[in-house]
C-alpha cells in the first residue's frame, strides 16, 4: 500500500471565492503555527494572482492522506 500526503491551504479572495494551494509531501509532523504564519505571509505579500481575485484572508489548512493499493 502506498500513501500520499498533501497539505491544502485554502484562502478567500476579494471576490469572496475560495482558492487552494496544494503542497505535496509536507515536512512531518506539520506544525500548525508555522502553517498559519506562512498563510498570513502569503496574504500579506500578495504573491499569487488568480482569476477568482486577490487573496485577502486565510480560510483553512488541511492535511490530506490517501492510501492506494494495486489490485492487479
N, C-alpha and C positions, 0 to 999 in steps of 0.2 A: 504494500500500500504506500502510495506517495502522498505527502502532504504539501500544500502550498499555502503560504501566509502572505496576505497583503494588508496594508494599512490604508484605509479610506478616509480622507479628510474632506468634509463637506462644508461649504460656505454658502452664504446668501449674497446675492448681488443687489445693486441699486434698483434693479427691475423686479425685485422680490422673487428671483428664480434661484434654484439650487444648482451649484456646480460642484464637481467632485474631482479631487486629485488623488490618484492611486499610487501608492509606493510599494513596489514589490519587495519581498524578503526584508522586512524591517528588523533592525537590531533587537534581539530579545534579551531580557524582558523589555517590553515597551514601557517607557517612563511617561506617565500621564502628564506630569508637569512640563516635561520637555516638549511633548506634542502640543500642548496648549500654547506654550511660548512660541513655538515655530509657527503655529497657525496665526497667532497675533502678529508676528513679524510679517507673514505673507499679506495679511490685511493692511498693515501699516505701510509697507513698502510698495504695495500695488504693482507687483511684478508680473501678474498674469492678466491677459486680456481674453475675454470670452464674448461670443455673440450674445450671450444672455446678460451681459452687462459687466460692471466693475465690482469686484469683491468688496463688500463693506462690513461683513460680520462672519465670525465663525459659527457654524451650526452644530456639527457633531464630528466625532472621530470614532471609527470602528475598526477593530482588528478582525479580519475575516480569514478563517482557516477552512480549507476544503481538502477533503481526502478523496483519492481516486484509486480504484482497483481495476487492473486489466482483467477482463473476463476470458478472452481467448487469444 
